[in-house]
Amino acid sequence: MKITVCIGSSCHLKGARQVVEQLQYLIAENNLKNDVELGGTFCMGNCQKGVCVTLDDKPFSLTPENTKEFFQEKILKKNA
């Protein structure tokens, strides 16, 4: 499973750093370091939508506030 987070300027201003930090913490907390690859990229071309994230190439829009919910719904349920 691969998560890619945009770290371009627009997403950075919308909280990309906090999203990355939360995902790093949640991956470690749930012992998924061998199952989830977390990476960064620059502009994904969807700047108006918030912090752009892809999960196995499927696009999502995250905020620091909804990152934990995204992780629980999309990562933990797939790995259960």
C-alpha positions in Angstrom: 0.0 0.0 0.0 1.5 3.4 -1.0 0.5 6.8 0.3 1.8 9.9 -1.5 1.3 13.3 0.0 1.7 16.6 -1.9 4.3 18.8 -0.2 4.0 21.6 -2.8 3.5 25.2 -1.6 -0.3 25.3 -1.7 -0.7 22.0 0.1 2.1 23.0 2.6 0.0 26.1 3.5 -3.0 23.9 4.0 -1.3 21.6 6.5 0.7 19.0 4.5 3.4 18.8 7.2 0.9 18.0 9.9 -0.8 15.4 7.6 2.6 13.7 7.0 3.5 13.8 10.7 0.1 12.2 11.6 0.5 9.5 9.0 4.0 8.7 10.1 2.8 8.4 13.7 -0.3 6.3 12.8 1.8 4.0 10.6 4.3 3.4 13.4 1.6 3.2 16.1 -0.2 0.4 14.2 3.0 -1.4 13.3 2.4 -1.0 9.5 5.9 0.2 8.5 6.3 -3.0 6.4 2.9 -2.7 4.8 2.6 1.1 4.1 5.0 3.1 2.0 4.7 6.9 2.7 6.2 9.3 0.2 6.0 12.9 -0.8 5.7 14.6 -4.1 5.2 18.1 -5.5 2.1 19.5 -7.1 -0.5 17.0 -8.1 -2.6 19.6 -9.9 -5.5 19.6 -7.5 -4.5 22.6 -5.3 -8.0 23.9 -4.6 -9.0 20.7 -2.8 -6.7 20.9 0.2 -3.8 18.6 1.0 -3.7 16.2 -2.0 -3.0 12.6 -1.1 -3.1 9.4 -3.2 -3.6 6.0 -1.8 -2.5 3.4 -4.4 -2.9 6.1 -7.0 -6.5 7.0 -5.9 -6.8 10.7 -5.1 -8.0 12.0 -1.7 -8.1 15.5 -0.1 -7.0 15.6 3.5 -6.8 18.2 6.3 -4.9 17.7 9.5 -8.3 17.3 11.1 -9.5 14.4 9.0 -6.3 12.5 8.6 -6.9 10.1 11.5 -10.3 9.2 10.1 -8.9 8.7 6.6 -6.3 6.4 8.1 -8.8 4.3 10.1 -11.2 4.0 7.1 -8.8 3.5 4.2 -5.7 1.9 5.7 -6.7 0.0 8.9 -9.9 -1.5 7.4 -7.9 -2.7 4.3 -5.2 -4.2 6.5 -7.6 -5.9 8.9 
